[in-house]
Amino acid sequence: MRHSVFSEQTRRPLLRPALRALFAALVLTGAMLPLAVAPTTGVAQTLPTLGDTEREGLSPLMERKLGEQIMRDIRRDPDYLDDGPVLEYLNNFGSGLVSVRPDVRGEAGYDFFFFAVRDPVLNAFALPGGFIAVHSGLMLAAQSESELASVLAHEIGHVAQRHIARMIGQQKQNSMIQLASIVLGALAGVSKVGGDAAMATMMGGTGLAMQRQLNFSRDAEREADRVGLQILRDGGFDTSGMVAFFGRLQSASRGLGDAVPPYLLTHPLTTERIADIQARIRDQRYKQRADNPDFQLIRARVRLLQNNTAQGIRDAQAYFESQLRQNTKMQIMVSKYGLAYAAYLQRSYDKAESLLQEARAASQPMVPSILFTNLDIDIKLAKKQGAQALKEADAARKQFPLSRVVAHQYADALIEGQRYDAAVTYLRDQAQLYRQEVAVQDLLAKAYAAQGKQALQHMALAESYVLQGSLPAALEQLGIARKAPDATFYDQAMIDARERDLKEQWKEEMKETKGRG
């Protein structure tokens, strides 16, 4: 679209700059209009009512689709923390927050997904469609689960109130204001009122649009605070955790000059806003909530994953060694676990096993943590102790039947123990139950490869690429599967049918991409 503007300028050099700006504004407005949909029904009455006009900007279905497209790019980014235990902890914790107030799913009924990003700066954000991210630096800065809950609950509030959809609706209105100001500016120039007057008219319109956006942002933050506080209260968390964490962020930013933490840029903390939060919790009874030990263990794991270079691991080890000097049972357990995981990352598996045993001993009489089990199985798999890994993984999946990490480890242990038929049977069942899990398809491909079944291996890899949003790579894998020497007539038929589906899907995606310009 931009190219066409330059071409038009080349052919007609006398075209006035104001009209070129008007043309650009028309293009921008036209590009935004197709997103408009009919207003949908309101959310539960316990949440603030949304403005119908603003919600016209993005339908729930389009919002989810947009979020999924963004997530496909994020998952391919090396800073996406694709660590099973971290993802499982965040989603169990986040789902617990959502479950205490089912109405936060609102009119869209989104399935929330929580994930971490490898970044030391303090930040968290919500994407369209119920995807919520937290930076590793923020997880390390949170001193309690109530503080972490305050951040996630606030982001849940943004999703529940469909602030992104409303923002698009607001921006659409703002674009009309800017368009009108450009038209008036162009007319002022033509009528010889003066170039300064024309520029002032256009800048005035832009300033008004920015002020409307800023006002909307402040209202959105207050709404998210309100929903977040409701979630904290009903979930039994310490509601003062929100004030404590935001206050610490604000205090820390005072000594940073212009280097304001991104979270404060995207979530401006005004004195009025903090006072509003304090007023809301003033009459609430104080609740002291004991943290799940997994919170501290997962923070130790994140500390290592945030910078998993050789120097980063050494720095984390020095931190854990310093924490051991505090000599509390919790610090000993967490630090020993951190040192055990560091040794595992350094491939010092015997040392990792010994330190993990010390961490487990320090955890008594607390409830055994699944994180100990996860690391123990990983160590045994790394040491090629297939039989022992399988025995522990089998016991773990009975103890933690809902854990997806344990399910993946059990399948990996079956493969390591050369029980390929059992692994394939188990993974095919898992693929039917959990159709969106990339790890299941990757493990299935691994099991087929161990069996020497090349066609099925590449068909599984194709499904993995589909789930990752890479259709060209999926089609390439199907092409390899078709040429495999062991491809049966049935396999060929399956490949042909799947290839037709994916080519049609790819064609539709290309059409949508072209339509967006």
N, C-alpha and C positions, 0 to 999 in steps of 0.2 A: 504493500500500500504506500509505503514511504517512497519507494522507487517511482511510482506513478506521479507523485507530487513533484519530484525532481525533474521527471521527463516533461511534465507540463510546464515547469519553470523554464526549461531549456527551449521549448518551442515558443513560449510567450514570455520573453524576458521583462515585458512591461507590467506583468501581473503584480499588483500592489502587495507588499508584505502583509498588510492587515487582512486582505482577502485570502492569502495563502494560509494565514493562521486560522481564519474562519473555516476554510476547507478542511484543515487538519482537525479542528474541533468537531466538525460534522462527521468526519471519519471516525473519530473516537466515540462520539455519541452513538453512531450507527452500530459500531462494534459491540457496544454494551447492551443495546436494546434487545437482541435476541435472547438474552438471559431472563427477561421478564416472564413471570408466570402468574397465574391467578392466585389470589390470597388463599392460604390454607387455614384450617381451624386453629384456634388458640391453644396454648399449653394449659397444664393444670392450673387451677385457680390459686394454688399456694405460691406460684411464681408470678413475677411481674408480667403484666400484659404487654405484648409486643405491638408495635405500630404496623397495621396492615400494609400501608403504602411502602414502608421501608422493606418489609419482608418480600415484596414482589421481586426483589433483585435476584434471588437464587432459590430454586425449589429444593426441598430436602434431598430428592434423588440426585439432582445436579450437584448439590453441595457434597454429598457422599462420593460421587464419582470424581469430583475435583480433588477431594482429599486422597482418594486411592491413587490417582495419577501422581500426586505430589509424593506420596509414600513410596511409590515404585522407584522414584529418583533417589529419595532419601536412603532406601535400603541398599542401593548400589554405592552409596557414599562410604568411603573408608572410616569416616567418623561416626557412622551409625553403629551403636553398641549392640551388635548381634550376638549377645551372650545369653545363653538359655536361662541360667539362674537369675540374672538381673532383670530380664524381660518377665520372667515368671513372678518374681517378687513384686515388680511395679504393677503388673496386671492384676495380681491377687489383691494387692493393697488398694489400687484404684477401683477395682470392681467392688470391693467392700465399701468404699465411699459412695459409689453410685447406688448400691443396693439399699442403703439406709434411707435414700430419698428417691424411689423409683420415678417420681415425677420429673426428675432432671433429664430423663430421656426425652421428655417433651413430645411435641407433635411429630418429630422425625423418628423417634424410637431408635436412636443410634446404638450400635454396639461399640462401646468405647474401646480404644486401644492405646495403651501407655507404653512409651519407649524412652530410651536414654540416648543422648548424643555425647560423643567424646569431646568435651570442651571445658576448660577450666573456668571460664567466665560464668557468672551467676545469671542464669536465664532459664526460662520455661516458656512454652507457647502452645497454643491450641491451633490445630489446622482445621479446615472445613471437614465436616462429617464425623467428628468424634475422635480424632487422632490427637493425642496430647503428648508433648515431648518435655523432658526435663534434662538440663545439662548436667554432666557429671559434677561440675564445680558446685552447682546448687545442692546436689545430693550430699556432697561433703560438707557444705556450709550448714545444712540443717542439723540442729543438735538433738532433735527428738522426732518421733513419728508425728507428733501433733504439728510441728513446724512444717514437715514435708507434706502432711495432709492439708495444711492451710494453703499451700501453693497449688497442689493438685485440685483441691476443691474449688479454688478460685478459677482455675482453667476450665473445670467442669461447668462452672457457672457461665462462662463465655459460650460454651457449646450449647448448654441448655437454653440460653436466651437467644441462640442463633445470631450472635453478634456479627459474624462474618457476612451472613446473608443480609442483615440489616445495613452493614457497612456498604455493601455493594449498592443497595437501594439508595443509601444516602449519597454515595459518590455519583450515582446516576443523576440525582437531583442537582448535585454540585456542578456536574458537567454542563447542565442546562444553564446554570447561573453564569458559568464561565463563557459559554457560547453566547449568551445574551450580551455580556459585557464586551466581548470581542466585536459583535455586530455593532453595538453602540459606538465602540472606539473607531471602527472603520468608517461609520457614518460621520463621526465628528471630524475625522481627517478629511473626508470628502467635502464637507461643508465649510472647510477652512476655519474651523474653530481653533485649530492649532494642534501641532504634534504632541505637545506636553499634555494638553487636555485629553487627547485620544489615549495616550499611554496611561494617564491617571485613571481614566474610566476602566481600561482593561485590568490594571493592577488592583483597582478597588474591587472588581468582581472576583479576582483570584483570592484576595484577602478575605472576602466574605465567605468564599467556599472553604478556605482553610479554617476560619473561625468556626463554621458549622461542623467541620470534621472534628476539630478539637473538642467542641461541646459534646458531640456524640461520643467521643472517646471517654470523656469524663463520666458521662452517664453510664456507659458500658462498664467502666471499672466499678462504679458504685453498685450496679446490678450484680456483677460477678461477686463482689464482696458479700452482698446480702445472701446470695445462694450459697456461697462458700461457708459462711457462718452457720447457716441452717444445717448444712451437711456435717460440719464439725460438731455442732451441738447434738444432733440426733445420733451421730456415730460414737458419742461418748469421748470425744477428744477434748483436749484443753483448748478452749476457744481463744485464750490469750496467746496461744502459739502464733496466731496470725499477726497480732500486734508485735510480739517479740521478734519474729523473723523480719517483718517489714521494717521495724524500727532499727534492727541491726543493719539491714541493707542501707537504709538511709544514712545512718551514722558512718558506715564504712565509706559511703560515697563522698562525704564531706572532705576527706583528705585526698581525694583522687583528682581534684581539679576538673579538667574537662573529660577525664576518663570515667564517665558515669557507667555503672554496670548496665548492660543491655536490658536487664529486667526492669530497671527503673525508667529506661527510655520508652519501653513498650507498655509499662504499667506505672504511669506517673503517680508518685506518692505525695499528695499534697497534705498539708497540715489539717485541712478540713476533712479530708478522706480518713486519715488516721483517727481524728477525733470522732468521726462518725462510727468507725469500727469500735472504738473504746466505749462510746455511748451505748452501742447495741449489746455489748457483753457485760456492762456494768452491773446489771441486775441478775445476771446468770450465776448460778452457784458454781464455785470453782470445782473442777474435776481433775484430780491428779491421775494420769493414765500411765501405767507401766508399759514401756516399749517392748515389742517383740524382740528378742535377742537377734533375730534375723536382720533387723534394721541395721545394727552395728556391724554384723558380719558382711552384709551386702555393701556397706560403705567401705569396708576394708577391701573388698573385691573391686569396687569401682575405683578406689585409689590407685590400684595397680593397672587397671584397664584404661584409665584416663591417659596415662603415658606409659605404654608397654615397651618402650625402648629399653636398651640395656641400662642406660643411665637413669631412666625413670623408675625402673624396678629397684635399682640400688638406692635411690632416694626414698622410695616407699619402705624398703627394708630398714633404712636408718630411722624413719618415722616410727615404725612398729617397735623397733628396739628401744627407742626413747619412751614409748608408751608402756613398755613392760616395767619400767622403773616405778610406775604408779602403784604397781603391786595389788591391784584389785582383781577379783575373780573375773569380772567382766572384761577388764583391759587385758588380762592374761589370755583369756579365751579368744578375744578378737585379734590381738596381736599375733598369737601363735597361728591362728587361722590365716592371717595375712601373710605371715612368713612362710607358711606351708604352701599357699597358692603361689607366692613368689618363687619358691623352689621348684614348683611344678612348671611354671612358665620358663624357668631356666633349665628344665629337663633334668633336674637333680631329684629323681623320683624317690629314691630311698630316703633322702633328707626330708622331702615333702611328706612322705608317709609317717616318719617319726614325729615331725612337728604337728601333723594333724592329730595323731594320737594324744599328744600333749594338750592340744586345744580341746579335744573331746573330754579329757580328764578334768580340765578346768571348768567345763560347762556343767558338771554335776552340781546339784541335782536338777538342773533345768531340763525342760523337755528337749530331747535330741533334735538337732536342727537338720533339715533336709539338705542344707548347704554342706554339712560334713559328709553326708552320704554321696552327694553329687561329686565332690572332689575325690573322695575315696574311690569311687568307680572309675573316674577319669584317670587316676593314678594307676590303677590296676590294668586298665585298657592300654595305657602308655607303656607299661612294663610287659605287655603281651601275656598277661595272666588271664587268659580268656575264661577259664573255668571259674576262677575266683570272682572275676568281674560279673560273670553271668549269675552266680549264686547270690551275690549282693544285690545286683539289679533286680533279680526276681523277687527277693525279699522286699526291696524298696518299692516296687510297683504295687505290692500288696499293702504296704504301710502307707503309701502316698498314691492312691489310685487315680487322683485327678492331676498329678504332675505330668506335664508334657515333657519336661526335661528327663525325668526318670524313664518315661516311655521310649524316648529316643535312645537313651543309654542302654536300655534293655535290648532294643533291636541291634544296636552296635555290638553289644556283648554276644548276641547270638551269632552275628557275622564273625566276630573275632574268634569265637569258639567253634567255627566251621559248621555251624548248624544252619546251613543256608536255606534248606527247605522250610524249616521252622521260621526263619527270619522273613522269607518271602510271604508265607502265609500270614504271619502277624502284621507285616507292613501293608499288605493288600487290604486287610481289615481296617487298619488305621487310616489308610488312604480314603476309604469309604466314609469313615466317621469324621475325619478332619481333612476336608477337601482343600483347604486353603493353606496347608502347612508345606512349605518348601522342603523342610528337613525330612519329612516322610518320603517324598519323591526322591530326594538325593540318596537316602539310605536304601531305598528300593533299588535304585540304579546300582548302588554299591553291591547289594546282595546278588543282583542279576549278573554283574560283572564277575563276581566270585564263582558263580555257576557256569560262566562261559556263555551266557545267553545274550549275545550282542544286540540282537534286534530289540528285545525287551529292555535292555539297559538303556539304549538311546531313546526309546519311547518314553521311559520314565524321566530321563533327562529333559526331553521335550516338555513334559508336563511341569517340570521344575521351572523351566524358562518361562512358560506361560504364566505361572503364578508370580514370577518376578517381573512380568510385564514386558518381556523381550520376545516378541513374536517372531522376528526374523531368525533369532537363534533357535527358537523352538522348531521352526520349519526346517532349518538346517539339520537338526538332530533327527527329524523324521526322514529326511533324505538319506542320512547315514543308515538309519534303521532299515529303510527299504532295500538298501544294497547289502545288508548283512547276510552272510552265507546261511545263517540258520533261520532266516525269516520265512515263516510258513505262509500258506495261502490265507489263513485266518489273520495272521499278523499284517499281511499286505492289505487286506480289506480294511482292517482297523486303521492302518496308516493312511490309506486313501481318504477315508471318511473324516479322520481328524484333520488331515491336511486341508480338505475343502473348508471345514469349519474355520480353521485358523486363517486361511487366505481371505475368507469373507470378512472375518473380524479385523484383519489387518487393513483391508480395503476400506472398511467403515472408519477405522481410526485415522487413516490417511485423509479421508474425506472431511472428517471433523477438524483435523489439523489444518487442512487447506482452508476450510471455512473460517477458522479463527485468524487467518491471514499470516 
